[in-house]
Amino acid sequence: MKASTAIFAGLSAQISEISRFSGIPGVSWGVIDNGSIIHQASHGFCDVENKIPCNANSTFVLGSLSKAFTSALLSQLVEDGKLQWNDPVREILVDFQRTASDLSAHATVADLLSHRTGLSSSDSLWAGSDNVPLLNHSDSVKILSYLPQQQAFRASFVYNNWAYDVLGHIIEKVSGSSYSSFLHDRLLGPLNMSSTYFTEGSAQAENEAKAYAALSDASPVRIGPAIEGDRVLMGPAGGVRSSVSDLLVFYDALMDAATDQTELGLQLNSTPRDRPFALSQLSEMWTGWNILPMPLLREHSYGFGWLRAQLPSVMAPSRGIPEFSPLVGVGVPSLLAIWHSGSIPGYRTHATLFPETRQAIVVLTNSAPLNDGTRLISDLLIEALLGNLDNAADYVRIARITAAMGATRTEGIHKQLLDGRTRTDPSKPLDTYIGRYFNAVQVFFIDIFLRDNHLYLSFMGREKDTFELAPYGDDSFFWFLTHDEAARLARDSGYGPEFYILKFGATDVDSNSIDTLWWKHEPSLSGFGEVFRRDLDDQKTVTYEDNSEL
């Protein structure tokens, strides 16, 4: 059934309401039906301060929609005969070194692409305040080499952005080009995607949607630009910039390439067009390599930078409340959806392709909202595309309720912290804890120092990542940010109480000397969390002045 453009135009009021409740200042969306772009529209502002509206050519940071570009670039190397999907990472990047007894030491390109290494996500090791990564692109191979095993190798789905940054290293090593150059030469140039570029920026930057975060009253606050700069960390995982108009071209090219790849089981009447680049690896890219842990009878799996879902399905995890992640496509013939979402401070994105019918929806927004408003807009548009609005959930209602929940979530976390607090005075003199504490591979450190007789922590010695500590329990301290404080710093406010607690101790249990710090920055970490050891050559020399200069 061919969708009517009038149907999509009629959804503007609902999209506006979802955006208002969610705290989304600007949104652009587009629709492909039967291989043709039938609708592009925008609402709100890409630059709130200057009242500049969004349009179909406005560029947004894509977040994890960038993973499809990384996957496509790797497919070009496979096409060239320079790479195989099952090539071991350690044979390409000699710095990827895990212990011989560690099965993840045998991880392949396919394992990294499909999130089946089982290695801990550990995003807090890179996500710093003001959208400035705490580490460098050059650090990612070393980080992936030491991350703890959260689940068994090739047995579970554990999302890992570090793996995709390492894939960027593989692209550069095998191609002999920078990621940006290879992206332009093999994808953007052939497809004439003039408003798409990598992290270093381009002449199109004046039409780039500015980054915002939603305060607890849903008003937007401007935050720093995301994943910006030459060879910045997490660029291959989330740093590509693009527009609705360009993405529709890219996604249509992917679906066109799928029309003659019978492995996908497509039954299309359309004839593939002349293609500007080879994509015969699409059957591998869109195969379900890893099953997602979702309570569904129908398929929901992960390929190479894409998810597969058999509709009816949810298009996001329910996070414990299924009512707020309703099934999409109930009451219409089942379809295979190829989809992904993106999330980076200041931007949320969502794209869904239906290759069997050559249909697609893309939604780009410039906010870290109070809820999953971008996905709600996408779900609404999908139901319209399928001619299924009569069976659609009330997405405006869901946006209103979940936004209210998001605005008050940190209050509950703060209460849990205070309820668990057993001390208001420190166990030992504060200068006992002073020092620089390193992780196992000496890449990430936490400074503990005194200022005006108060104890502070500083992640990587950064002034904007410096927070005051208060006593919590025996040899433990905590810090905390309200929702609005976190929003203004472009920090995620969705962490549980354990994230904010630092535990101190000694390597020698019989010693009273503090030389170890534990931080549970990832819920899957055992005990008190990751171990950080004090640099004994530099102990008790860290000061606030030292930190401010780093």
N, C-alpha and C positions, 0 to 999 in steps of 0.2 A: 504494500500500500504506500503510495507516494504521499509524503507529509506535505501539509499546506504551510506556506510561509506565514499566512494569517494566524495560524495556531500559535506559532512561536512569538509573533508580535503581541499576541494577546496575553502572553505570560509575563510581560514587562512589570506589571504591578506586583505580582507575586515575587519576582526576582528582587524588586526594589525593597519589599518588606523583609525578605530573608536577609538581604544585605544590611538593612537598618538594624534589625535585631542582633545580627552577628558582629557588627562593627566592621563592615567591609566598605571602604570608601569608593572603590572602583572595581568594576567587573566588565570583562569582555567575553563574548561567547560566539560560537559559530557552529553550523550544522552542515553536514554532507548527507545527501539522500540520493541513492542510486548512482553514486559516482559524481554527483554535481553539488557544488556549493550553493545551497538554497537560502541560507540565512546567516547574516553576521550583524551583531548588535552590541551595544555597550550601555552601561549605566554608571553614573557617578563620575568621580574625578580620579585621574592618574596623578594629579598634583593638586592636593587639597588647598594648600596655601595660596596658589596662584589661580585656582578655579579652572584648571585645564582639564577638559573632559577626556575620558578614554575613547579610543576608536579601534577599529579592526587592525590597525598597524602599530598600535602602542605595544611596546615590548615589555615583557614581564620576566623576572627571574623564574625559571621553570621548576626549580627544585628537582625532585626525582623524575620528572618527565625527561630530564636530561639523560637518564639512564638508557632510554631508547636510542639516543644518538650515539652513546658509547657502544652499545650493542651493535648498531648498524656499522660503525667504523670498524669494529673487530670483524664483522662479516666481510667487509671489503678486503681485509688482510687474509681471511680464509679464501676468498675468491682469487686473490693474487697468488695463492699457494705459499704464503709466507708464514702461515699460522694454522694450527688445527685446534678445534674446540677442546680436545682432550690433552693438549700440551700441558705438562706440569709447569706450574708457575715458577718453581725453583730452577727450572732449566732455562727460563727466559730472564729472570731477575735473580742473580746469584745472591743478592742481599736478603732474599726471602729465606730465612733459616729458622726452622722449628726443630725441636729435638727429634732424633731418629725414631723414637718410640711413639711420637705424636702422629696419628693418622692424617691430621690436617696438613702435615708436611708434604703430603702427596696431592694437595689441592691442584686442580686444573683450572684453565680459563673458564670452562663450563661451570665448575663449582662456585667460582667467584661471581659469575653472572647470575646464577640461580639461587644465591643465598643458602647454600647447603654445606658451608664449611662448619657450621655449628659454633663459630667463634662469637664471643660476646660483642654486642653492638658498640658499646662504650663511646657513644656520641659526645658525652660530657668532656671527654679529653680534647675535643677540638672546638666545641661550640662556646665561644667567648662572648663577652658583652660587646655591644655596639656592632654586632655582626662581624667582628674581626676574629678569624680563627686563631686558636691558642697555639697551634703548631703549624708547620710548613708542609707543603706538598712533598718535599724531600724526606719527610719523617714517616710517611704513611706505610712504606714497606717494612720499616723497623717496627712500627706499631702493630701491623697485622702479624708480624712474626712472633709477637709475645702475648697477644690477646688470649685470655683464658677460654677454655673450651666450655661453652654454655650448654651445648647439646652434643650428642654423638655426631661424628663426621658423617655426612651424607645420610643422616637419619631424620633430620628435622629442618624446619624453616626458621632461620634466625637472620633477620634483616641486618645487613652490614654495609654501611656507607664506606668504611675503610677499604673494603674489597673493591669497590668501584673506583676509588681514587687510585688504587694499585693497578687496576685495569688501564687507567690513563697512562701510567708508566709503561705498561706493556705496549700500548699503541705507539707511544713515542719511541720505545726501544726497537720495535719491529719495523715500523714505517720509516724511521730515520728523520721524522718531522715532528714539530711540536703538535700537540693535540689541536690547537687552534688552526694551524695551517692545514693539517690533514682533514679536519672538519670542513673547512672551506673548499679545499680542492676536490674532495670526494663526495660531499653531500650538498652543501649550501650553494656552491657555484653551479653544479649541474642542474639543480632544481630551481635556480634563480630565487633563492630565499634571501632577499636583500635586507630584511629586518630581523635576521637571526645572526647572533654572534656569540662568542665565548666571553670569558670573564674579563678580558682586557678592554672591552668597550669598542665602540665604532662610531662612525659618523651619525648613526641613527640614535645616539644616546639622548638627544634632546626630546625624543618621544618615548623615553623609558618611564614606565610607571614607577613613581617613588614608593619607597617601602614605609609601611605603617604597622602599628600594633594597636589593638583595641583595648582601651582602658575599661575598667569595670562598669562604666556607664555607657559603653559601646562607642564612645567618641574616639576618633583616631589620633594617635600621637606619632609624629615622624621619627623614624629610627634610621640607623646607618645602613648604607647599601650592603646587600648580601653577596658573599663570595665574589669579591671584586679584586682585580689586579692580575698581573702577569704570573702565571704558574701558581695560582693560589690553591691552597688545600681544598679539596672536595669539589673542585671544578668539574671533573668528569662524573661526579655523583649527583651534582645539583646546580652547576653554575651556568649552563647554557641560557641565553636570553632569546626570546622569540615572541612573535605576535600570533594572534588568532589566524590572520590571513596566511601567514607562512606555515603554521602548523597544519592547517587544513590541506595545504599543498603536500606537505611531507606525509601526512597520514593517508591521503588519497594515493600517493605513489606506493606506499606499503600495501594498501589493499589491492591496487592494480597488479602489483607483483605477485599477489597471492592467487590471482584468478586462474593461473595455469599450474599451480602447485597442488597436485591432487592429494598430497599427503594431508592437507588440511580438510579434505572432504568437501570442498566448495562446489556448489552447483550454480554457476553463474552463466547468464546469457551474454554478458559483455565480453568483448574481445580486448586482450591486453594491448595497451598502447606502446609506442616506442619508448623505451626507458632510457633516461640519461645516465643511469648507473646500474650495475648488476646487483640483484637482490635474490639470487637463487638460494640463499641460506635462510630464507624466511621461515621455512618449515622447521628448521632447528630453533630459530629465535622465538617462534610462537608455540613450540612444544611445551607441554607441562612437565618440567624437569623436577619440580619440587612441590609436594602437596602442602597447601596452607592449613594451619590448625584452626579450621572454622567448622562450626556445627551444622554442616550442610550435607544432604544426600547427593546433590549434584556436584560436578567438578568445580573446584576452585584451586588453581595451581599457579606456580610461577615459572616463567620461561626465562628468556634472556632480556631483562629490562622491561618485561611486560608480564601482567597477570592474565590468566584465562579464567573466565567464569561462565558457566552454563546457566542462562536465565531460565526461570526466575532465580534471582540471587541478590544478596546484599552486595553493595559496592564499596564496603568498608567494614572493618571489624565492629562488632556491636558494643565493645567496651563494657560488657556486662548488662546493658539495657537494650534488648533487641528492639523494643518499640521505637527507639531513636535511630536505628539502622534498618528500616523496613525493606522487605523484599521488593525488588524492581522487576517488572515484567510479568506480574501475576495476571493470568487470564489471557495471555497472547501466546502464540506458538513459540516454543523454546528456541533461543538463539545463542550462538557463541559470542561472548563479549571479550574483546582483547582490551585491557584497560590498565591505567596506572594513575596514581595521584602524586602530587608534589607538595612538600612542606618545608619551608625555610623561613626564618623570621622575616616578616614583611610580605610574604607571598604564600598563597595556596593555589594549587592548580589541579585540574582533573581532566582526563581524556579517556574516551571510550570509543572503540572501533567495533563495528559489526561486519566482518569481512564477507560473510555469506550474502549480505544484502547491500554491500558497499555503502554503509551508513556510518556516520561518526558524529560525536559531540565533543567539543573542547570548551573548557571554562577556565579563565585566568583571572585571578584577583590579586590585589596589592595590599593584603593585610594578614597579620597573625590574629585571627578573629577569636571571639569568645567560644566558638563551637566549630563544628565541621560544616559551616555554611556553604563553602564552595562545592562540597560533595552534594549537599541538599539541592543546590541549583542544578547541578549536573543530573541528579536523579530525576528532577522535575522535567528537564529537557529530554531525557531519555524516554520517559513515559509519553511525552508529546510526540516524539519521533516514532514510537511504536504504535501510536494511535490509541493509547491506553490511559488517558487522563481520568477516565471514569473510575478506574481501579487504583489510581495513584494515592499515596498517603498525603496527609495534610502537612506539606513541608514547611509552610509558614508557621504553623503551630509548633512543629518540632524545633524550628529555629528559635522561636520565642522561649520555649522551655529550656532547651539546652544552653542557650546564651545566659539565661539566669543562673543555671548551674555552674557554668564556666566562670562567671563573674565572682562567685562566692566560694569556689573550690579551695583556694588557698587559705581561707578562714578556717576550714576544717583541718587542713594540714597543720596550721599553726596551733590549733587546739590540741591536736594529737601530740605535737612536740611538747607543749607545756604540760600536758597530762603525764607524759613520760619522764619529765624532768625530775631528778632526785637531788640536785644540788643547785644552790644559787651562789655558792662561793667555790673557788677552785680547790682541788685536792692538794696542789703544791704551789709554790710561788710561781707566778706567771712566767718569769724568765727561764724556768725549767724547760719550757716547751719551745723556746725560740730556736729557729734553725731553718735550713732549706732541706726539704724532704723530696727525694727523687723516686720515680717509679723504677721498675726492674731494668729497663733498657736506657735509663739516664736521659730520657728525652723530655719527659713531663715532670715539672716540680711544683711544689706548694711551699711558699714562704710563710713562716709563722713569725710574727714580730710584735714588738710593743710600740704603742704610741699613746702618749698621755696616760700611761699606766693602764691601758686597755689592750687586750690581745686581739690581733687581727690575722686573717689569712689573706694570701694573695696568690691567685692562680697564675703561674708563669711570671710573677713579678709585675703584673699589669695593674696600673692604677684603677682602671675601670672594673677590674676583676678582683678588687680588694674589699673585704667585708669584715665587720666587727664580729668577734666571737664572744659568746656568753657561756658560763659554766652550765653543763648539762647533767653530768654524772661523775663518777670517779674517773679522773683523767680523761674526761670527754667534754667537748664544747659543741655549741651549735650556732648556726647563723640562719638567717631567714630573710626572704623578700616577699612583700605583699604582691598581689597580682599587678597593681599599677607600677610598683617599683621594678618588677621584672619586665613588664611591658616596655617601660622607658629605656631599659638597658638592652632590649631585643633578646631577652632571656626567656626560656621556657618556664612557665609557672606550673607545669603539670607534674612535677616530681613529688614522690612520697616523702614522708618525714625522715626516713633514714638517709636520704640524699644530703640533708643539711647537718648531719652529725659527723664530727671528727673524733676518733678515738686514739689516744696516745698510749704508748707502752714501751717496753724494753725487749730487746732481742733475748737477753738473758733474764729469765723469769725471776731469778734471785737478785737481780740488780734493781736499784731504785732510780737508775739513770734513764731518761727518756731518749730513745733513738729511733722510734718507729711511730708511724702515723697510719691509721686505717681510714679509708673513705669509701663508702658504699655508693659510688656514683652510678652504679648499674644494679637494678633489683636482683639480677641473677647471680651476682657475686655472693660467695658464701661468707658466713661469719660477719665480721665488722666491715668487710669489703676489701678493696685492693690495698696492698701493703706498699707504703712509701718509706724509704730509709733516709735518715738524716745524713747529710754530708758532714762527716766528722772533721774534715779539714777546714770547714767553713762554719762550724756550729757557733751559735750565739753571736754571729756578726751581722745578721740580717736586720736592717732598720727600715723605717718607713721611707727615709730619704733614698736608700739604695733601691727600693722598689719603684719609686716614682721615676727613676732614671732608666729603668729597664724597658 
